[in-house]
Amino acid sequence: MLSKRIVFRLLKYNIREFSVKRKFPINPESEKQLPVFDYTISRTTYNRIYVWGCASTGALGILYKHNEIEYKTSQRRPKRSTFAEQHDVTTVGCGYGFTLFGVNSSTNVKLFGTGLNTDSQLGYHEVRNGKPLEVLFLPQPIILQYKNVEKAKIIKIRGGRAHSLVLTNEGVYLLGNNIYGQCGRQIIPDESYQMSRYIHHIEKVDGKEIKDIACGQDHSILVTQDGSVYSCGWGADGQTGLGHYNSESEFTKVQGDIASENIVKVATTADFVLALNDKGDVFGWGNTEYAQISTKDGSQQICNPIYLEMCKNVGKIRDIAAGGSFCMIVNDKGEVFVWGYGLLGVGPSVQSTPVPVQIPSTLFGVNDFQPDTVVKSVHCGMNHLCAITNYGDLYMWGRNKHNCLGLGDDKDQTFPLRVSVGGLVTDVVCGVDHNVVMCKPYI
């Protein structure tokens, strides 16, 4: 509850002439004697959530009404989520056509999901016995079995093509499709994921607590407190980083060049992975057919993590992001570099580069009025890219599939443009063709 002091200066109005008369000069001592009114203004504490992009999957969690429900395929501009106004949302996660929300609650209802649910990646939901819902158009609760319901807290959520990872202070919960072992449990032949009610729980890995998660198309990655990386799932392109190209149903430690490194972040969207250590060095593995990693023998699949020497000349790396065919990093100066294939953000003439190329800082709002503007974090969808500045501004570019750029049109974007969001952006989570943004109010 906040109080605002409002001082009203009393004026003498001439009603007949509709004019205002005032004596000059004003006596400052007289103004001090004017009445002061205190008004109590209530302010909510929840984070503001904005969504846009493909709406036909239900991933936006919004029903469009005009007299009656009107079907709408996409949302071109950021739209404030009404769900966040009813719940204290603390974290969000996106998959391929679905979204999950973690909320602050003392009950066992701490997780909600909306969108595609073909493989129970949002849990099991039905309106008739034995008839599970394959699409949820509004967020529905997902019940997890916590050891201590009151103290349990959702820390981070990530989604793949048809499976979800939920990181809590009691470990990781995995649900959805497990055909390649991406949920870290034994693969059961002919298992019906559409009818699945099972949610796998992993409290620790090799006795180590889990501090971070990442989710590719059909593989999963965990990062433990000591900076070790564990992975499972589909490995046909080497994306598990386990030294082979087979699927793995148990979380296994990733070796290679990161074996003795303290990894602080892992980024993946499809079948390529970037990893960042505490020294600001970058490593990569997986599908490299788009020159994400330049190898001497021209290999297009790498199953062991490799140190990326091409990133050492751009300074200490602070953040990383990996899309379907490109990579993006930001250094400690807030400068953004991209490489790979796609609409990389450096104009229409550069759509492929095997080495990091800097996106001009002026495209992120650096000017005479805000010379200290820097990019503090970067994010990627499958075909689009995002950056958040220290002023809370969000910039997006790339392929505009289903209006996922939020710029109000359906055109692709070859360089960063600022998205008009009603708040200071603190985080953005990208799906294949939709986005969810967390904001704080300007005041």
C-alpha positions in Angstrom: 0.0 0.0 0.0 1.4 3.3 -1.0 0.5 6.9 -0.1 0.7 9.8 -2.4 0.7 13.4 -1.2 -1.4 15.6 -3.5 -1.6 19.3 -3.0 -4.5 21.1 -4.5 -4.2 24.8 -5.2 -7.5 26.5 -4.7 -8.5 28.7 -7.6 -11.5 31.2 -7.9 -13.5 30.3 -10.9 -15.7 32.9 -12.7 -18.5 30.6 -13.8 -20.1 33.2 -16.1 -17.0 33.9 -18.1 -15.6 30.4 -17.9 -12.3 31.9 -17.0 -9.8 31.6 -14.1 -8.8 34.5 -12.0 -5.7 34.4 -9.8 -4.0 37.0 -7.7 -0.3 37.7 -8.4 2.2 37.6 -6.9 1.6 34.4 -5.0 2.5 34.4 -1.4 4.5 31.2 -0.6 3.4 31.3 3.0 -0.2 31.1 2.0 0.5 28.0 -0.2 1.8 26.2 2.9 -1.5 26.6 4.6 -3.4 25.0 1.7 -5.0 21.6 2.7 -3.0 18.4 1.9 -5.0 15.3 1.1 -3.6 11.7 1.5 -5.0 9.1 -0.9 -4.2 5.4 -0.4 -3.4 3.7 -3.7 -3.3 -0.1 -3.9 -0.7 -1.8 -6.1 -0.5 -5.4 -7.0 2.8 -7.2 -6.7 2.5 -9.8 -9.5 4.8 -9.8 -12.5 3.2 -8.7 -15.7 3.0 -11.3 -18.4 2.7 -10.6 -22.2 2.2 -13.2 -24.9 2.1 -13.1 -28.7 2.6 -15.3 -31.7 0.7 -18.5 -32.7 -2.6 -18.7 -30.9 -4.2 -21.7 -32.7 -2.3 -24.1 -30.5 -3.6 -22.6 -27.3 0.0 -21.7 -26.2 -1.0 -18.1 -25.4 -3.6 -19.2 -22.9 -6.0 -16.5 -24.1 -9.6 -16.8 -25.4 -10.7 -14.1 -27.9 -14.3 -13.1 -27.4 -16.5 -10.9 -29.5 -20.1 -11.6 -28.5 -19.1 -15.2 -28.8 -15.7 -17.0 -28.9 -14.0 -15.9 -32.1 -11.2 -18.1 -33.5 -7.9 -16.2 -33.9 -4.8 -17.8 -35.4 -2.2 -15.4 -34.1 -1.5 -12.4 -31.9 0.5 -9.8 -33.8 1.4 -7.6 -30.8 2.1 -8.3 -27.2 -1.1 -8.9 -25.2 -1.3 -8.9 -21.5 -2.1 -12.3 -20.0 -5.2 -12.3 -17.8 -3.9 -15.5 -16.1 -1.0 -13.6 -14.5 -3.4 -11.1 -13.0 -5.1 -13.9 -11.1 -1.9 -15.7 -10.0 1.6 -14.7 -8.7 3.6 -16.0 -11.6 7.3 -16.5 -10.8 8.6 -18.3 -13.9 7.5 -19.4 -17.3 8.6 -22.0 -19.9 7.8 -22.6 -23.6 7.8 -25.8 -25.7 6.8 -26.5 -29.2 3.2 -25.1 -29.1 2.7 -25.1 -25.4 3.5 -22.9 -22.3 3.9 -23.6 -18.6 3.6 -21.2 -15.7 5.1 -21.6 -12.3 3.2 -19.7 -9.5 3.9 -18.8 -5.9 1.5 -20.9 -3.8 1.5 -22.7 -0.5 -0.8 -25.5 -2.0 0.2 -28.3 -4.4 -1.1 -26.2 -7.3 2.1 -24.5 -8.3 2.2 -25.3 -12.0 -0.1 -24.6 -14.9 0.0 -25.5 -18.6 -1.7 -24.4 -21.8 -1.4 -25.4 -25.4 -0.7 -28.6 -27.2 -0.9 -31.7 -25.0 -0.7 -34.6 -27.4 1.8 -36.5 -25.3 0.8 -35.4 -21.8 3.6 -32.8 -21.7 1.1 -30.7 -19.7 -0.1 -33.6 -17.6 -3.2 -35.7 -18.1 -6.5 -33.7 -18.6 -9.9 -35.1 -19.6 -13.5 -34.0 -19.7 -14.8 -37.5 -20.4 -13.4 -40.7 -18.9 -10.6 -42.1 -21.2 -10.8 -39.1 -23.5 -7.7 -37.0 -22.8 -7.6 -33.4 -24.1 -4.9 -32.9 -26.7 -5.2 -29.1 -26.6 -5.7 -26.8 -23.7 -6.8 -23.3 -24.6 -6.6 -21.9 -21.1 -4.0 -22.7 -18.3 -4.9 -25.8 -16.3 -3.3 -27.0 -13.1 -0.6 -29.7 -13.2 -0.3 -31.5 -9.9 3.2 -32.6 -8.8 4.0 -34.8 -5.8 6.1 -32.6 -3.5 7.7 -33.8 -0.3 7.0 -30.5 1.5 4.1 -28.8 -0.2 4.3 -25.5 1.6 8.1 -25.0 1.1 8.2 -26.4 -2.5 9.1 -23.8 -5.1 9.3 -23.9 -8.9 12.6 -22.4 -10.0 12.7 -22.9 -13.8 10.7 -24.5 -16.6 11.7 -25.6 -20.1 9.9 -27.5 -22.9 10.9 -29.5 -25.9 8.9 -30.9 -28.8 6.6 -32.9 -26.6 8.2 -33.1 -23.2 8.7 -30.8 -20.3 11.2 -30.2 -17.5 10.3 -28.5 -14.2 13.1 -27.6 -11.9 12.1 -27.2 -8.2 14.0 -27.0 -4.9 13.2 -30.7 -4.6 14.7 -31.7 -7.9 13.5 -32.1 -11.4 10.1 -33.3 -12.6 9.9 -34.7 -16.2 6.7 -35.4 -18.1 5.6 -36.1 -21.7 7.0 -38.1 -24.5 9.9 -40.4 -23.6 10.3 -42.3 -26.9 14.0 -41.4 -27.0 14.5 -41.4 -23.2 14.4 -37.6 -23.0 12.5 -37.9 -19.7 15.4 -39.7 -18.1 13.6 -43.0 -17.5 13.4 -46.4 -19.1 11.9 -46.5 -22.6 8.8 -48.6 -22.7 7.9 -50.1 -26.1 4.5 -49.0 -27.4 3.9 -46.7 -24.4 0.8 -44.5 -24.9 2.0 -41.0 -24.0 -1.4 -39.6 -24.8 -2.9 -41.6 -21.9 0.1 -41.1 -19.6 -0.4 -39.9 -16.0 3.2 -40.6 -15.0 5.5 -37.8 -14.0 9.1 -38.8 -13.4 11.0 -37.2 -10.5 14.8 -37.0 -10.1 15.9 -35.5 -6.9 19.7 -35.6 -7.5 22.1 -36.8 -10.1 25.2 -38.7 -8.8 24.3 -37.3 -5.4 24.6 -33.7 -6.7 21.9 -31.1 -6.5 20.5 -29.8 -9.8 20.8 -26.0 -10.4 19.8 -25.6 -14.0 18.0 -27.3 -16.9 17.8 -27.0 -20.7 15.5 -28.7 -23.2 16.2 -29.4 -26.9 13.8 -30.9 -29.4 14.0 -34.4 -28.0 16.8 -34.3 -25.5 17.2 -32.9 -22.0 20.2 -31.4 -20.1 20.8 -30.9 -16.4 23.5 -28.8 -14.7 24.5 -29.7 -11.2 25.8 -27.5 -8.4 29.5 -28.3 -9.2 29.0 -27.2 -12.8 28.8 -30.8 -14.3 26.5 -31.4 -17.2 24.3 -34.5 -17.6 22.1 -35.3 -20.6 19.7 -37.9 -22.1 17.4 -38.4 -25.0 17.8 -38.4 -28.8 21.5 -38.3 -29.8 21.4 -38.9 -33.6 23.2 -35.6 -34.2 25.4 -35.8 -31.2 23.2 -33.4 -29.2 23.6 -35.4 -26.0 27.4 -34.9 -26.1 28.0 -38.4 -24.7 30.5 -39.5 -27.3 28.1 -41.5 -29.4 25.0 -41.0 -31.6 22.6 -43.3 -29.8 19.6 -42.4 -27.7 20.2 -42.5 -23.9 17.4 -43.0 -21.3 19.4 -42.2 -18.2 21.1 -38.9 -17.4 24.8 -39.4 -18.0 27.6 -37.1 -17.4 28.9 -35.2 -20.5 32.7 -35.3 -20.9 34.8 -33.8 -23.7 36.2 -30.4 -23.3 33.8 -29.5 -20.5 34.7 -32.6 -18.3 36.6 -30.5 -15.7 34.8 -27.1 -16.3 32.4 -25.3 -14.1 29.4 -24.8 -16.5 27.1 -22.0 -15.5 24.6 -22.1 -18.4 23.5 -24.4 -21.2 21.5 -23.2 -24.2 19.7 -25.4 -26.8 16.5 -25.2 -28.9 16.7 -28.0 -31.5 19.7 -30.3 -31.9 22.7 -28.1 -31.2 24.0 -27.1 -27.7 26.1 -24.2 -26.4 27.7 -24.2 -22.9 29.2 -21.4 -20.9 31.7 -21.8 -18.1 32.4 -19.5 -15.1 35.5 -18.0 -17.0 33.4 -16.8 -19.9 34.5 -19.6 -22.3 32.1 -21.1 -24.8 31.7 -24.8 -25.8 29.5 -26.5 -28.3 28.3 -29.9 -29.7 25.5 -31.5 -31.8 24.3 -30.8 -35.3 26.7 -28.3 -37.0 25.6 -28.4 -40.6 24.9 -24.7 -40.5 28.5 -23.9 -39.4 27.7 -23.5 -35.7 31.1 -25.1 -35.2 33.8 -25.0 -37.9 35.8 -28.2 -38.0 38.9 -29.1 -40.0 37.4 -32.3 -41.4 34.0 -30.6 -42.2 32.0 -32.8 -39.8 28.3 -31.9 -39.5 27.7 -33.8 -36.3 29.9 -33.6 -33.2 29.1 -35.9 -30.2 31.8 -34.5 -27.8 31.8 -30.9 -26.5 34.4 -28.7 -28.2 35.9 -25.5 -27.0 35.0 -22.7 -29.5 38.2 -20.9 -30.2 36.4 -18.5 -32.6 34.7 -16.9 -29.5 37.9 -16.1 -27.6 38.6 -12.9 -29.6 35.3 -11.2 -28.7 36.0 -10.9 -24.9 34.6 -12.6 -21.9 31.2 -14.1 -22.7 28.4 -13.3 -20.3 25.4 -15.0 -22.0 24.7 -17.5 -24.8 21.7 -18.6 -26.9 21.3 -21.3 -29.6 18.5 -21.4 -32.2 17.7 -24.0 -34.9 20.6 -23.0 -37.2 22.4 -20.1 -35.5 24.1 -19.1 -32.3 24.3 -15.8 -30.4 26.5 -14.6 -27.5 27.0 -11.3 -25.6 30.3 -10.3 -24.0 31.0 -8.4 -20.8 30.7 -5.1 -22.6 27.1 -5.8 -23.7 28.1 -6.4 -27.4 26.1 -9.0 -29.3 27.7 -11.5 -31.8 26.0 -14.0 -34.1 27.0 -16.8 -36.5 25.4 -19.7 -38.3 22.6 -19.5 -40.9 19.4 -17.4 -40.9 18.3 -13.8 -40.5 21.1 -13.0 -38.1 20.4 -9.3 -37.5 23.1 -7.7 -39.6 21.0 -6.9 -42.6 19.6 -8.9 -45.6 23.0 -9.4 -47.2 24.4 -11.6 -44.4 22.5 -14.8 -43.8 25.4 -17.1 -43.3 28.7 -16.7 -41.4 31.0 -19.4 -39.8 32.5 -16.8 -37.4 30.9 -14.5 -34.9 29.8 -11.1 -36.4 28.9 -8.2 -34.2 25.5 -6.6 -34.5 26.0 -2.8 -34.3 25.2 -1.6 -30.8 23.2 1.4 -32.2 20.6 -1.2 -33.2 20.0 -1.9 -29.5 19.3 1.8 -28.6 22.8 3.1 -28.0 22.6 6.9 -28.7 23.6 10.3 -27.3 20.6 10.1 -24.9 21.4 6.6 -23.6 25.1 6.0 -24.3 25.3 3.5 -21.5 22.8 1.1 -23.1 24.1 -2.5 -23.2 22.5 -5.9 -23.9 22.4 -8.0 -20.7 20.8 -11.2 -22.0 20.1 -13.0 -25.3 17.5 -15.6 -26.2 16.5 -17.7 -29.3 13.5 -19.5 -30.7 13.8 -21.9 -33.6 14.0 -19.2 -36.2 14.0 -15.9 -34.3 16.3 -14.1 -31.9 15.8 -11.7 -28.9 17.9 -9.4 -26.7 17.1 -7.6 -23.5 18.9 -4.4 -22.6 19.8 -2.9 -19.1 16.9 -0.5 -19.6 14.4 -3.3 -19.9 13.9 -3.0 -23.6 13.2 -6.0 -25.8 14.5 -6.3 -29.3 13.6 -9.1 -31.8 14.5 -10.1 -35.3 14.5 -13.2 -37.6 11.7 -15.2 -39.2 8.3 -13.9 -38.3 6.4 -17.3 -38.3 2.9 -16.7 -37.0 3.8 -13.1 -36.0 6.1 -14.4 -33.4 8.2 -11.1 -33.5 5.4 -9.1 -32.0 6.0 -6.1 -34.3 2.5 -5.8 -35.6 3.1 -7.2 -39.1 3.9 -10.5 -40.8 7.2 -9.5 -42.3 10.5 -11.1 -41.5 13.0 -8.8 -39.8 16.7 -8.7 -40.8 17.9 -6.4 -38.0 16.8 -5.8 -34.4 13.7 -3.8 -33.7 12.3 -2.8 -30.3 9.0 -4.5 -29.3 6.5 -2.3 -27.6 5.8 -4.0 -24.3 4.0 -2.4 -21.4 6.7 -2.8 -18.8 10.4 -3.3 -18.1 11.2 -6.7 -19.6 13.0 -9.0 -17.1 12.8 -12.3 -19.1 11.6 -13.7 -22.4 11.0 -17.4 -23.2 10.7 -18.4 -26.8 8.7 -21.2 -28.3 8.9 -22.2 -32.0 6.3 -19.6 -33.0 5.3 -17.8 -29.8 6.8 -15.9 -27.0 6.1 -15.2 -23.3 7.6 -12.1 -21.6 7.8 -11.3 -17.9 7.8 -7.6 -17.0 7.9 -5.3 -14.1 5.8 -2.1 -14.0 7.6 1.2 -15.0 6.7 2.6 -11.6 
